[in-house]
């Protein structure tokens, strides 16, 4: 007996759907280096079946120093790989690479020297021999040096390649090498060798690193596959970061790694501070930061690159999804006329739902903003700052990190208020808030602490770097023209107090760290601010200097 046409269609759809559901897409991913926690998210996504849930079969291929991953991806021999700032230069050169997501919000590559060398700041690098992995300094390192007024032309030619080896540094053949925060410092610590790190992120430089990328050709044909792969990978990273010990055991058991469990654990802890998934959505890429990386690459490479080459560097599947939907709709109209009404109804409801969700999110953001924002200045209030301060303190204590607090007070504010009126005083507070919030990084916290007092929380920043920032802000406020209602030009200045919190302090820590632990970093910054106010105002005072003076006089 022949089956009816409708039953044949149902059977065809069922068989077709079954085949699609179980046909896994094979994907190749080239790693940058040997197996280690740097790639833990991909291991976790494989082990937990996240790729399989997205109908993906992933083939991980170990990297090496002699392998050009960009060429592998462009040629089609690999579908995905992981890169750093060299991706931006490749795109400027016209190579068809496309960034999918960024794992590290900060580059882990730093300058490493021995403590005995006496090289403590970028200014100490002049006439020093620097060894790098590529034979040149990367843009984020050059940006750090230039920010510290180092004459780049005075640096000796960089002719040696280190491959991140410590031998030349330990033997004294070179003075400084490029290093990964996650690896070489741990090795030196295990050898009992004291070292010094110059980290660009301490100077406010936030270049992305460990960027997952593909080729334009692969993206144009497999945009939905890329979405699925990215989704599964990010789920893997979320799991790996939340279950570090489990994934470390997995790496030791299933992947050929040369690292010990302690080395992998150290790598995981440092990576957590670079990823900052507690502050930024995992994998997020800010186009403005990519533009800044491109501009720095052009500046220091001294090549006539066209910045417009960066158009299309960031993967966006929105237009591709619209085109695919239109193709599917036409296909369905040919075979299922009746289904058209259902589809139109679905999208009508979907549109209304998205509108309702959007309105709800707007309302939710407004409510959150009202709770956490100071109504006059428009920046965070004291309540929100207290939450951020507690979170940063807990994180620093857990991972042995550091952060700094900067207290700011507008000098002679009461006299200004009395002389020119409260409306002008409010305008002064608003403008100072704009200058302070506009002069810090995205991850920094700027809040109005009360009255004419403001406060900054600077994660992963020591007292020295915080003082540089405070001085820059002090000068910006001092040089700004405040115009009173009677058209007078009013000079407004601020005093600053800086204190550093150092996680993992011991009984042998110096007096500054002891006081920061027992009295609170905010209290120490407030005392430094008091000293600044007592010493002619309009200045930056450091708690470490004050506590050292107190110790000497004790």
RABEL-V833905 format. One record per pair of residues at least 4 apart in sequence whose ideal C-beta (glycine too) atoms are under 6 Angstrom apart, sorted by the first residue. I is the first residue (numbers start at 0). GAP is how many residues later the second one is. Records with the same first field share a line. If there is no record, write none. Layout:
I = GAP / GAP
This chain:
2 = 4 / 5
18 = 4
23 = 31 / 33
24 = 31 / 200
25 = 31
26 = 29 / 31 / 52
27 = 31 / 50 / 51
28 = 31 / 51
29 = 31 / 33 / 39 / 42 / 48 / 51
30 = 8 / 31 / 32
31 = 31 / 50
32 = 30
33 = 28
34 = 220 / 222
35 = 221 / 223
36 = 227 / 230 / 231
39 = 200 / 207
40 = 192 / 195 / 196 / 199
41 = 194
42 = 207
43 = 4 / 192 / 195 / 196 / 203
44 = 5 / 6 / 187 / 188 / 191
45 = 12
46 = 203
47 = 191
48 = 4
49 = 182 / 185 / 186
50 = 5 / 7 / 181
53 = 174 / 178
55 = 173
62 = 4
64 = 98
68 = 12
69 = 20
70 = 4
71 = 5 / 6
72 = 5 / 8 / 142
73 = 141
78 = 139
79 = 134
81 = 128 / 130
82 = 4 / 128 / 130
83 = 125
84 = 53 / 54 / 122 / 208
86 = 10 / 124 / 126
87 = 205 / 206 / 209
88 = 208
89 = 5 / 7
90 = 6 / 218 / 219 / 222
91 = 213 / 217
95 = 119 / 120
96 = 116
97 = 116 / 118 / 121 / 217
98 = 112 / 114 / 214 / 215
99 = 112 / 130 / 215
100 = 111 / 129 / 182
101 = 106 / 109 / 183
102 = 107
103 = 105 / 106 / 170
104 = 171 / 175
105 = 95 / 100 / 168
106 = 33 / 100 / 102
107 = 72 / 73 / 74 / 101 / 166
108 = 69
109 = 69 / 71 / 87 / 89
110 = 65 / 87
111 = 65 / 67 / 72 / 85
112 = 4 / 6 / 63 / 83
113 = 81
114 = 79 / 80 / 81
116 = 58
118 = 5
119 = 4 / 76
121 = 23 / 26 / 28
122 = 25
125 = 28
127 = 47 / 48
128 = 45 / 46
129 = 28 / 46
130 = 29 / 31 / 37 / 43 / 46
131 = 26 / 46
132 = 29 / 30 / 31 / 45
134 = 26
135 = 22
136 = 4 / 5
138 = 157 / 158 / 161
139 = 60 / 65 / 67
141 = 158
142 = 62 / 153
143 = 56 / 59 / 61
144 = 5
146 = 56
161 = 15
165 = 4
167 = 5 / 6
168 = 5 / 8
178 = 5
180 = 89
181 = 85 / 88
185 = 77 / 80
187 = 5 / 7
199 = 5
200 = 259
201 = 259 / 263
202 = 262
203 = 237
206 = 86
213 = 4 / 5
217 = 4
218 = 4
221 = 4
222 = 94 / 97
226 = 90
233 = 48 / 49
236 = 45
238 = 4
239 = 7
243 = 24
247 = 13 / 16
249 = 4
250 = 4 / 6
258 = 4 / 5
268 = 130
270 = 4
272 = 128
275 = 4
276 = 5
278 = 164
279 = 4
284 = 29
293 = 16
296 = 4
297 = 7
316 = 4
331 = 4 / 7
332 = 7
345 = 4
368 = 4
371 = 8 / 12
373 = 5 / 7 / 74
376 = 52 / 53 / 56 / 71
378 = 54 / 58 / 67 / 68 / 69
379 = 4 / 5 / 67
381 = 67
384 = 4 / 62
387 = 57 / 69
391 = 11 / 67
395 = 5 / 7 / 107
396 = 106
399 = 103 / 104
400 = 102
401 = 100
402 = 55 / 56 / 98
403 = 54 / 57 / 59 / 62 / 96
404 = 94 / 116 / 117 / 120
405 = 50 / 60 / 64 / 90 / 92
406 = 48 / 90 / 118 / 119 / 122
407 = 46 / 86 / 88
408 = 44 / 86 / 120
409 = 42 / 84
410 = 82 / 84 / 126 / 127
412 = 39
414 = 4
415 = 4
416 = 5 / 8
419 = 4 / 64
423 = 60 / 61
427 = 64
432 = 4
433 = 4
434 = 41 / 42
435 = 10 / 18 / 37
436 = 9
438 = 34
439 = 4 / 6
442 = 16
443 = 14
444 = 12
445 = 10
446 = 8
447 = 6
448 = 4 / 5 / 6
457 = 8
460 = 4 / 5
461 = 38
462 = 35 / 37 / 79 / 81
465 = 32
466 = 31 / 73 / 75
469 = 26 / 28 / 70
470 = 69
473 = 22
476 = 17
477 = 15
480 = 8
481 = 8 / 10
483 = 4 / 6
492 = 45
494 = 34 / 37 / 38 / 42
495 = 44
496 = 28 / 31 / 32 / 35 / 44
497 = 30 / 44
498 = 22 / 25 / 26 / 29 / 44
500 = 15 / 20
501 = 11
504 = 4 / 8 / 12
508 = 4 / 5
510 = 36 / 40
511 = 32 / 35
514 = 4 / 9 / 32
515 = 5 / 8
518 = 4
523 = 19
527 = 13 / 15 / 18
530 = 10 / 15
531 = 7 / 9
532 = 4
542 = 4
